[in-house]
Amino acid sequence: MLLRLPTSLSEARRCLADGAVPVGGATLVWAQWQRDGFPEQAVSLRRLPEATVVDAQTLGAAVLLHQVDERVPEVLRRAAASIGTGAVRRTATVGGNIVGSTLRCLLPPALVLDARATVMDGDGPYEAELAEVVAKRPLMLDIRWRSPLVSGYYKAPGEAGGPPPLVVATAVHAEKDGGRRLLTAVRDGGEVVSGSVPATADAGRVLDALEGTALGGLPGEARDVVRREVADVLGRADA
């Protein structure tokens, strides 16, 4: 297998045109390739500047999970720190988790940050909704988001090899009209659902409004965790 390491977008496009398969950190695909056979060519973005950015509003797809630090919002940082073991976080990438993984621990945080992805096909880079990224699994270059006022992240304890643990991500954003909006996303089992409601001063009314979104269909235990996490983030937003 030939591993290609593009250093420019034009070179990355040529890799895709030649049929190179994205490898990410290889934590997810290596076992599959050992079982099913290795592709002729693979492409890693670890030397591509556009895919290795870490700042207050951008996170590159080739960034390793252990490199996700205080430069990004709390909800993303805590999510990355909760994934796998230290050895996994030193190898696995942001793009691999969102695009390649079935668990997608970073997807709920990205959703509550109202993030969009920059992806690439044979015609070059373009912006895409996260739903498109999950469904079509293109080559992802980065995610970009709106900076929240506050954010929070909860991941239930889980066992290796067991069912995916419950994940609840929350964020409060300032609106252009002076109001605020609460975004909440939950991974329950293999499904991710989200909801968005105005973040008024009445926490009880906010929680009731969330029941009218897709989050209202969650099991009772998961809804209890959502209510707790939402109350916490609203309290910090008002502090």
Secondary structure, DSSP 8 states (H G I E B T S, - for coil): -EEE--SSHHHHHHHHHTT-EE-TTSTTTHHHHHHH---SEEE--TT-GGGS-BSSSEEETT-BGGG--TTS-HHHHHHHHTSS-HHHHTT-BHHIIIII-SS-TTHHHHHHTT-EEEEEETTEEEEE-HHHHHHH--EEEEEE----SEEEEEE----TTS----EEEEEEEE-TTS-EEEEEEEEETTEEEEEEEE--S-HHHHHHHHTTSGGGGS-HHHHHHHHHHHHHHHHHHH-
